[in-house]
Amino acid sequence: MSDLTTALALVLVLEGLLWALMPDGMKRAAMIALSLENSQLRNGGLVIATLGVFFIWLMRG
């Protein structure tokens, strides 16, 4: 559970830094996301989640 909490905290740190360092870019990304179909967002999310699981599997062996 400690690893999960650490991972979620790291997500918050990274997202917060993105909003702090490039707010205009993040607004543009949000506008692009709003213009995409749900299926495109769903497929992109599944690809990203699969890559994340793969990288965790590689690191944890």
PDB file with SEQRES, HELIX, SHEET and CRYST1 records, atoms N, CA, C and O in Angstrom:
SEQRES   1 A   61  MET SER ASP LEU THR THR ALA LEU ALA LEU VAL LEU VAL          
SEQRES   2 A   61  LEU GLU GLY LEU LEU TRP ALA LEU MET PRO ASP GLY MET          
SEQRES   3 A   61  LYS ARG ALA ALA MET ILE ALA LEU SER LEU GLU ASN SER          
SEQRES   4 A   61  GLN LEU ARG ASN GLY GLY LEU VAL ILE ALA THR LEU GLY          
SEQRES   5 A   61  VAL PHE PHE ILE TRP LEU MET ARG GLY                          
HELIX    1 AA1 SER A    2  LEU A   21  1                                  20    
HELIX    2 AA2 PRO A   23  SER A   35  1                                  13    
HELIX    3 AA3 ASN A   38  ARG A   60  1                                  23    
CRYST1    1.000    1.000    1.000  90.00  90.00  90.00 P 1           1          
ATOM      1  N   MET A   1       0.821  -1.193   0.000  1.00  0.00           N  
ATOM      2  CA  MET A   1       0.000   0.000   0.000  1.00  0.00           C  
ATOM      3  C   MET A   1       0.867   1.260   0.000  1.00  0.00           C  
ATOM      4  O   MET A   1       0.480   2.294  -0.544  1.00  0.00           O  
ATOM      5  N   SER A   2       2.030   1.157   0.612  1.00  0.00           N  
ATOM      6  CA  SER A   2       2.945   2.291   0.651  1.00  0.00           C  
ATOM      7  C   SER A   2       3.413   2.672  -0.751  1.00  0.00           C  
ATOM      8  O   SER A   2       3.539   3.856  -1.064  1.00  0.00           O  
ATOM      9  N   ASP A   3       3.672   1.665  -1.604  1.00  0.00           N  
ATOM     10  CA  ASP A   3       4.091   1.944  -2.978  1.00  0.00           C  
ATOM     11  C   ASP A   3       2.990   2.646  -3.756  1.00  0.00           C  
ATOM     12  O   ASP A   3       3.265   3.564  -4.529  1.00  0.00           O  
ATOM     13  N   LEU A   4       1.760   2.226  -3.561  1.00  0.00           N  
ATOM     14  CA  LEU A   4       0.636   2.854  -4.252  1.00  0.00           C  
ATOM     15  C   LEU A   4       0.484   4.310  -3.819  1.00  0.00           C  
ATOM     16  O   LEU A   4       0.276   5.187  -4.657  1.00  0.00           O  
ATOM     17  N   THR A   5       0.585   4.566  -2.540  1.00  0.00           N  
ATOM     18  CA  THR A   5       0.491   5.930  -2.031  1.00  0.00           C  
ATOM     19  C   THR A   5       1.618   6.797  -2.579  1.00  0.00           C  
ATOM     20  O   THR A   5       1.392   7.945  -2.959  1.00  0.00           O  
ATOM     21  N   THR A   6       2.815   6.258  -2.620  1.00  0.00           N  
ATOM     22  CA  THR A   6       3.953   6.984  -3.176  1.00  0.00           C  
ATOM     23  C   THR A   6       3.741   7.285  -4.652  1.00  0.00           C  
ATOM     24  O   THR A   6       4.025   8.392  -5.108  1.00  0.00           O  
ATOM     25  N   ALA A   7       3.243   6.306  -5.402  1.00  0.00           N  
ATOM     26  CA  ALA A   7       2.997   6.498  -6.833  1.00  0.00           C  
ATOM     27  C   ALA A   7       1.941   7.579  -7.061  1.00  0.00           C  
ATOM     28  O   ALA A   7       2.112   8.428  -7.936  1.00  0.00           O  
ATOM     29  N   LEU A   8       0.864   7.563  -6.294  1.00  0.00           N  
ATOM     30  CA  LEU A   8      -0.176   8.585  -6.436  1.00  0.00           C  
ATOM     31  C   LEU A   8       0.346   9.972  -6.074  1.00  0.00           C  
ATOM     32  O   LEU A   8       0.007  10.962  -6.722  1.00  0.00           O  
ATOM     33  N   ALA A   9       1.168  10.033  -5.041  1.00  0.00           N  
ATOM     34  CA  ALA A   9       1.762  11.316  -4.664  1.00  0.00           C  
ATOM     35  C   ALA A   9       2.685  11.828  -5.770  1.00  0.00           C  
ATOM     36  O   ALA A   9       2.716  13.029  -6.041  1.00  0.00           O  
ATOM     37  N   LEU A  10       3.423  10.946  -6.398  1.00  0.00           N  
ATOM     38  CA  LEU A  10       4.305  11.335  -7.496  1.00  0.00           C  
ATOM     39  C   LEU A  10       3.496  11.855  -8.689  1.00  0.00           C  
ATOM     40  O   LEU A  10       3.907  12.815  -9.341  1.00  0.00           O  
ATOM     41  N   VAL A  11       2.372  11.239  -8.972  1.00  0.00           N  
ATOM     42  CA  VAL A  11       1.491  11.731 -10.039  1.00  0.00           C  
ATOM     43  C   VAL A  11       1.050  13.154  -9.727  1.00  0.00           C  
ATOM     44  O   VAL A  11       1.059  14.011 -10.611  1.00  0.00           O  
ATOM     45  N   LEU A  12       0.664  13.414  -8.486  1.00  0.00           N  
ATOM     46  CA  LEU A  12       0.252  14.765  -8.082  1.00  0.00           C  
ATOM     47  C   LEU A  12       1.390  15.763  -8.241  1.00  0.00           C  
ATOM     48  O   LEU A  12       1.174  16.882  -8.706  1.00  0.00           O  
ATOM     49  N   VAL A  13       2.594  15.368  -7.859  1.00  0.00           N  
ATOM     50  CA  VAL A  13       3.756  16.251  -7.989  1.00  0.00           C  
ATOM     51  C   VAL A  13       4.010  16.583  -9.454  1.00  0.00           C  
ATOM     52  O   VAL A  13       4.184  17.748  -9.813  1.00  0.00           O  
ATOM     53  N   LEU A  14       4.030  15.551 -10.299  1.00  0.00           N  
ATOM     54  CA  LEU A  14       4.309  15.774 -11.724  1.00  0.00           C  
ATOM     55  C   LEU A  14       3.230  16.615 -12.391  1.00  0.00           C  
ATOM     56  O   LEU A  14       3.539  17.528 -13.156  1.00  0.00           O  
ATOM     57  N   GLU A  15       1.979  16.318 -12.110  1.00  0.00           N  
ATOM     58  CA  GLU A  15       0.905  17.103 -12.713  1.00  0.00           C  
ATOM     59  C   GLU A  15       0.930  18.537 -12.195  1.00  0.00           C  
ATOM     60  O   GLU A  15       0.718  19.476 -12.962  1.00  0.00           O  
ATOM     61  N   GLY A  16       1.180  18.711 -10.926  1.00  0.00           N  
ATOM     62  CA  GLY A  16       1.283  20.065 -10.376  1.00  0.00           C  
ATOM     63  C   GLY A  16       2.409  20.858 -11.008  1.00  0.00           C  
ATOM     64  O   GLY A  16       2.257  22.046 -11.291  1.00  0.00           O  
ATOM     65  N   LEU A  17       3.549  20.197 -11.230  1.00  0.00           N  
ATOM     66  CA  LEU A  17       4.665  20.877 -11.883  1.00  0.00           C  
ATOM     67  C   LEU A  17       4.320  21.268 -13.321  1.00  0.00           C  
ATOM     68  O   LEU A  17       4.677  22.356 -13.773  1.00  0.00           O  
ATOM     69  N   LEU A  18       3.629  20.386 -14.033  1.00  0.00           N  
ATOM     70  CA  LEU A  18       3.226  20.720 -15.401  1.00  0.00           C  
ATOM     71  C   LEU A  18       2.328  21.953 -15.427  1.00  0.00           C  
ATOM     72  O   LEU A  18       2.521  22.847 -16.250  1.00  0.00           O  
ATOM     73  N   TRP A  19       1.343  22.002 -14.523  1.00  0.00           N  
ATOM     74  CA  TRP A  19       0.449  23.164 -14.477  1.00  0.00           C  
ATOM     75  C   TRP A  19       1.200  24.420 -14.057  1.00  0.00           C  
ATOM     76  O   TRP A  19       0.899  25.512 -14.539  1.00  0.00           O  
ATOM     77  N   ALA A  20       2.175  24.276 -13.163  1.00  0.00           N  
ATOM     78  CA  ALA A  20       2.925  25.445 -12.693  1.00  0.00           C  
ATOM     79  C   ALA A  20       3.902  25.956 -13.748  1.00  0.00           C  
ATOM     80  O   ALA A  20       4.087  27.165 -13.889  1.00  0.00           O  
ATOM     81  N   LEU A  21       4.528  25.043 -14.489  1.00  0.00           N  
ATOM     82  CA  LEU A  21       5.565  25.436 -15.441  1.00  0.00           C  
ATOM     83  C   LEU A  21       5.023  25.838 -16.807  1.00  0.00           C  
ATOM     84  O   LEU A  21       5.604  26.688 -17.481  1.00  0.00           O  
ATOM     85  N   MET A  22       3.913  25.232 -17.217  1.00  0.00           N  
ATOM     86  CA  MET A  22       3.374  25.557 -18.545  1.00  0.00           C  
ATOM     87  C   MET A  22       1.845  25.539 -18.550  1.00  0.00           C  
ATOM     88  O   MET A  22       1.231  24.654 -19.145  1.00  0.00           O  
ATOM     89  N   PRO A  23       1.242  26.512 -17.889  1.00  0.00           N  
ATOM     90  CA  PRO A  23      -0.224  26.525 -17.810  1.00  0.00           C  
ATOM     91  C   PRO A  23      -0.901  26.651 -19.177  1.00  0.00           C  
ATOM     92  O   PRO A  23      -1.947  26.043 -19.400  1.00  0.00           O  
ATOM     93  N   ASP A  24      -0.321  27.429 -20.092  1.00  0.00           N  
ATOM     94  CA  ASP A  24      -0.938  27.565 -21.410  1.00  0.00           C  
ATOM     95  C   ASP A  24      -0.917  26.237 -22.177  1.00  0.00           C  
ATOM     96  O   ASP A  24      -1.892  25.881 -22.839  1.00  0.00           O  
ATOM     97  N   GLY A  25       0.177  25.523 -22.084  1.00  0.00           N  
ATOM     98  CA  GLY A  25       0.271  24.221 -22.737  1.00  0.00           C  
ATOM     99  C   GLY A  25      -0.720  23.222 -22.162  1.00  0.00           C  
ATOM    100  O   GLY A  25      -1.306  22.429 -22.899  1.00  0.00           O  
ATOM    101  N   MET A  26      -0.906  23.256 -20.864  1.00  0.00           N  
ATOM    102  CA  MET A  26      -1.867  22.355 -20.228  1.00  0.00           C  
ATOM    103  C   MET A  26      -3.297  22.712 -20.624  1.00  0.00           C  
ATOM    104  O   MET A  26      -4.133  21.827 -20.806  1.00  0.00           O  
ATOM    105  N   LYS A  27      -3.578  24.017 -20.759  1.00  0.00           N  
ATOM    106  CA  LYS A  27      -4.906  24.426 -21.221  1.00  0.00           C  
ATOM    107  C   LYS A  27      -5.148  23.933 -22.642  1.00  0.00           C  
ATOM    108  O   LYS A  27      -6.238  23.459 -22.963  1.00  0.00           O  
ATOM    109  N   ARG A  28      -4.119  24.046 -23.504  1.00  0.00           N  
ATOM    110  CA  ARG A  28      -4.256  23.555 -24.878  1.00  0.00           C  
ATOM    111  C   ARG A  28      -4.488  22.041 -24.896  1.00  0.00           C  
ATOM    112  O   ARG A  28      -5.305  21.539 -25.667  1.00  0.00           O  
ATOM    113  N   ALA A  29      -3.764  21.328 -24.044  1.00  0.00           N  
ATOM    114  CA  ALA A  29      -3.933  19.872 -23.976  1.00  0.00           C  
ATOM    115  C   ALA A  29      -5.346  19.516 -23.526  1.00  0.00           C  
ATOM    116  O   ALA A  29      -5.943  18.569 -24.038  1.00  0.00           O  
ATOM    117  N   ALA A  30      -5.881  20.275 -22.569  1.00  0.00           N  
ATOM    118  CA  ALA A  30      -7.246  20.024 -22.111  1.00  0.00           C  
ATOM    119  C   ALA A  30      -8.253  20.316 -23.222  1.00  0.00           C  
ATOM    120  O   ALA A  30      -9.233  19.587 -23.377  1.00  0.00           O  
ATOM    121  N   MET A  31      -8.020  21.374 -23.992  1.00  0.00           N  
ATOM    122  CA  MET A  31      -8.916  21.698 -25.102  1.00  0.00           C  
ATOM    123  C   MET A  31      -8.878  20.596 -26.167  1.00  0.00           C  
ATOM    124  O   MET A  31      -9.914  20.232 -26.724  1.00  0.00           O  
ATOM    125  N   ILE A  32      -7.700  20.075 -26.442  1.00  0.00           N  
ATOM    126  CA  ILE A  32      -7.579  18.981 -27.412  1.00  0.00           C  
ATOM    127  C   ILE A  32      -8.319  17.753 -26.898  1.00  0.00           C  
ATOM    128  O   ILE A  32      -9.025  17.085 -27.653  1.00  0.00           O  
ATOM    129  N   ALA A  33      -8.155  17.459 -25.608  1.00  0.00           N  
ATOM    130  CA  ALA A  33      -8.832  16.301 -25.020  1.00  0.00           C  
ATOM    131  C   ALA A  33     -10.348  16.450 -25.125  1.00  0.00           C  
ATOM    132  O   ALA A  33     -11.051  15.469 -25.370  1.00  0.00           O  
ATOM    133  N   LEU A  34     -10.850  17.654 -24.945  1.00  0.00           N  
ATOM    134  CA  LEU A  34     -12.290  17.883 -25.050  1.00  0.00           C  
ATOM    135  C   LEU A  34     -12.801  17.666 -26.465  1.00  0.00           C  
ATOM    136  O   LEU A  34     -13.964  17.314 -26.660  1.00  0.00           O  
ATOM    137  N   SER A  35     -11.943  17.872 -27.448  1.00  0.00           N  
ATOM    138  CA  SER A  35     -12.373  17.726 -28.845  1.00  0.00           C  
ATOM    139  C   SER A  35     -12.311  16.281 -29.331  1.00  0.00           C  
ATOM    140  O   SER A  35     -12.837  15.977 -30.402  1.00  0.00           O  
ATOM    141  N   LEU A  36     -11.684  15.386 -28.577  1.00  0.00           N  
ATOM    142  CA  LEU A  36     -11.551  13.991 -28.994  1.00  0.00           C  
ATOM    143  C   LEU A  36     -12.801  13.190 -28.642  1.00  0.00           C  
ATOM    144  O   LEU A  36     -13.531  13.522 -27.708  1.00  0.00           O  
ATOM    145  N   GLU A  37     -13.025  12.149 -29.399  1.00  0.00           N  
ATOM    146  CA  GLU A  37     -14.119  11.221 -29.108  1.00  0.00           C  
ATOM    147  C   GLU A  37     -13.773  10.403 -27.863  1.00  0.00           C  
ATOM    148  O   GLU A  37     -12.603  10.202 -27.538  1.00  0.00           O  
ATOM    149  N   ASN A  38     -14.816   9.938 -27.178  1.00  0.00           N  
ATOM    150  CA  ASN A  38     -14.592   9.116 -25.985  1.00  0.00           C  
ATOM    151  C   ASN A  38     -13.775   7.874 -26.305  1.00  0.00           C  
ATOM    152  O   ASN A  38     -12.928   7.466 -25.510  1.00  0.00           O  
ATOM    153  N   SER A  39     -14.020   7.273 -27.457  1.00  0.00           N  
ATOM    154  CA  SER A  39     -13.278   6.061 -27.817  1.00  0.00           C  
ATOM    155  C   SER A  39     -11.792   6.354 -27.995  1.00  0.00           C  
ATOM    156  O   SER A  39     -10.951   5.522 -27.652  1.00  0.00           O  
ATOM    157  N   GLN A  40     -11.462   7.530 -28.529  1.00  0.00           N  
ATOM    158  CA  GLN A  40     -10.053   7.893 -28.685  1.00  0.00           C  
ATOM    159  C   GLN A  40      -9.391   8.085 -27.327  1.00  0.00           C  
ATOM    160  O   GLN A  40      -8.265   7.638 -27.115  1.00  0.00           O  
ATOM    161  N   LEU A  41     -10.083   8.746 -26.413  1.00  0.00           N  
ATOM    162  CA  LEU A  41      -9.539   8.937 -25.065  1.00  0.00           C  
ATOM    163  C   LEU A  41      -9.398   7.602 -24.342  1.00  0.00           C  
ATOM    164  O   LEU A  41      -8.401   7.355 -23.662  1.00  0.00           O  
ATOM    165  N   ARG A  42     -10.406   6.744 -24.496  1.00  0.00           N  
ATOM    166  CA  ARG A  42     -10.375   5.436 -23.849  1.00  0.00           C  
ATOM    167  C   ARG A  42      -9.207   4.611 -24.377  1.00  0.00           C  
ATOM    168  O   ARG A  42      -8.463   4.021 -23.594  1.00  0.00           O  
ATOM    169  N   ASN A  43      -9.040   4.565 -25.698  1.00  0.00           N  
ATOM    170  CA  ASN A  43      -7.943   3.791 -26.278  1.00  0.00           C  
ATOM    171  C   ASN A  43      -6.581   4.357 -25.875  1.00  0.00           C  
ATOM    172  O   ASN A  43      -5.663   3.601 -25.556  1.00  0.00           O  
ATOM    173  N   GLY A  44      -6.453   5.668 -25.887  1.00  0.00           N  
ATOM    174  CA  GLY A  44      -5.201   6.282 -25.438  1.00  0.00           C  
ATOM    175  C   GLY A  44      -4.900   5.966 -23.985  1.00  0.00           C  
ATOM    176  O   GLY A  44      -3.759   5.671 -23.630  1.00  0.00           O  
ATOM    177  N   GLY A  45      -5.927   6.028 -23.143  1.00  0.00           N  
ATOM    178  CA  GLY A  45      -5.745   5.698 -21.727  1.00  0.00           C  
ATOM    179  C   GLY A  45      -5.332   4.258 -21.523  1.00  0.00           C  
ATOM    180  O   GLY A  45      -4.485   3.963 -20.680  1.00  0.00           O  
ATOM    181  N   LEU A  46      -5.931   3.353 -22.295  1.00  0.00           N  
ATOM    182  CA  LEU A  46      -5.564   1.941 -22.182  1.00  0.00           C  
ATOM    183  C   LEU A  46      -4.131   1.697 -22.631  1.00  0.00           C  
ATOM    184  O   LEU A  46      -3.424   0.889 -22.029  1.00  0.00           O  
ATOM    185  N   VAL A  47      -3.694   2.383 -23.681  1.00  0.00           N  
ATOM    186  CA  VAL A  47      -2.308   2.245 -24.152  1.00  0.00           C  
ATOM    187  C   VAL A  47      -1.344   2.751 -23.083  1.00  0.00           C  
ATOM    188  O   VAL A  47      -0.355   2.087 -22.773  1.00  0.00           O  
ATOM    189  N   ILE A  48      -1.630   3.927 -22.517  1.00  0.00           N  
ATOM    190  CA  ILE A  48      -0.760   4.498 -21.484  1.00  0.00           C  
ATOM    191  C   ILE A  48      -0.720   3.603 -20.247  1.00  0.00           C  
ATOM    192  O   ILE A  48       0.349   3.374 -19.681  1.00  0.00           O  
ATOM    193  N   ALA A  49      -1.881   3.095 -19.826  1.00  0.00           N  
ATOM    194  CA  ALA A  49      -1.923   2.212 -18.659  1.00  0.00           C  
ATOM    195  C   ALA A  49      -1.146   0.927 -18.919  1.00  0.00           C  
ATOM    196  O   ALA A  49      -0.438   0.440 -18.038  1.00  0.00           O  
ATOM    197  N   THR A  50      -1.273   0.377 -20.124  1.00  0.00           N  
ATOM    198  CA  THR A  50      -0.531  -0.838 -20.470  1.00  0.00           C  
ATOM    199  C   THR A  50       0.967  -0.590 -20.460  1.00  0.00           C  
ATOM    200  O   THR A  50       1.734  -1.413 -19.960  1.00  0.00           O  
ATOM    201  N   LEU A  51       1.388   0.546 -21.013  1.00  0.00           N  
ATOM    202  CA  LEU A  51       2.810   0.892 -20.963  1.00  0.00           C  
ATOM    203  C   LEU A  51       3.296   1.032 -19.528  1.00  0.00           C  
ATOM    204  O   LEU A  51       4.391   0.581 -19.194  1.00  0.00           O  
ATOM    205  N   GLY A  52       2.491   1.653 -18.683  1.00  0.00           N  
ATOM    206  CA  GLY A  52       2.867   1.803 -17.280  1.00  0.00           C  
ATOM    207  C   GLY A  52       3.039   0.466 -16.582  1.00  0.00           C  
ATOM    208  O   GLY A  52       4.009   0.262 -15.852  1.00  0.00           O  
ATOM    209  N   VAL A  53       2.095  -0.448 -16.805  1.00  0.00           N  
ATOM    210  CA  VAL A  53       2.206  -1.783 -16.210  1.00  0.00           C  
ATOM    211  C   VAL A  53       3.448  -2.499 -16.739  1.00  0.00           C  
ATOM    212  O   VAL A  53       4.147  -3.174 -15.983  1.00  0.00           O  
ATOM    213  N   PHE A  54       3.722  -2.353 -18.035  1.00  0.00           N  
ATOM    214  CA  PHE A  54       4.910  -2.987 -18.633  1.00  0.00           C  
ATOM    215  C   PHE A  54       6.192  -2.453 -17.996  1.00  0.00           C  
ATOM    216  O   PHE A  54       7.092  -3.223 -17.659  1.00  0.00           O  
ATOM    217  N   PHE A  55       6.269  -1.127 -17.834  1.00  0.00           N  
ATOM    218  CA  PHE A  55       7.474  -0.547 -17.235  1.00  0.00           C  
ATOM    219  C   PHE A  55       7.642  -0.957 -15.775  1.00  0.00           C  
ATOM    220  O   PHE A  55       8.762  -1.197 -15.325  1.00  0.00           O  
ATOM    221  N   ILE A  56       6.549  -1.037 -15.042  1.00  0.00           N  
ATOM    222  CA  ILE A  56       6.626  -1.519 -13.659  1.00  0.00           C  
ATOM    223  C   ILE A  56       7.104  -2.961 -13.643  1.00  0.00           C  
ATOM    224  O   ILE A  56       7.944  -3.329 -12.822  1.00  0.00           O  
ATOM    225  N   TRP A  57       6.575  -3.779 -14.545  1.00  0.00           N  
ATOM    226  CA  TRP A  57       6.999  -5.179 -14.635  1.00  0.00           C  
ATOM    227  C   TRP A  57       8.495  -5.281 -14.936  1.00  0.00           C  
ATOM    228  O   TRP A  57       9.193  -6.121 -14.368  1.00  0.00           O  
ATOM    229  N   LEU A  58       8.988  -4.410 -15.845  1.00  0.00           N  
ATOM    230  CA  LEU A  58      10.422  -4.428 -16.159  1.00  0.00           C  
ATOM    231  C   LEU A  58      11.261  -4.037 -14.946  1.00  0.00           C  
ATOM    232  O   LEU A  58      12.286  -4.661 -14.670  1.00  0.00           O  
ATOM    233  N   MET A  59      10.829  -3.009 -14.225  1.00  0.00           N  
ATOM    234  CA  MET A  59      11.623  -2.523 -13.078  1.00  0.00           C  
ATOM    235  C   MET A  59      11.566  -3.484 -11.904  1.00  0.00           C  
ATOM    236  O   MET A  59      12.566  -3.681 -11.214  1.00  0.00           O  
ATOM    237  N   ARG A  60      10.411  -4.079 -11.671  1.00  0.00           N  
ATOM    238  CA  ARG A  60      10.258  -4.952 -10.506  1.00  0.00           C  
ATOM    239  C   ARG A  60      10.651  -6.393 -10.790  1.00  0.00           C  
ATOM    240  O   ARG A  60      10.833  -7.191  -9.871  1.00  0.00           O  
ATOM    241  N   GLY A  61      10.780  -6.719 -12.073  1.00  0.00           N  
ATOM    242  CA  GLY A  61      11.213  -8.050 -12.475  1.00  0.00           C  
ATOM    243  C   GLY A  61      10.249  -9.092 -12.061  1.00  0.00           C  
ATOM    244  O   GLY A  61      10.467 -10.275 -12.325  1.00  0.00           O  
TER     245      GLY A  61                                                      
END                                                                             
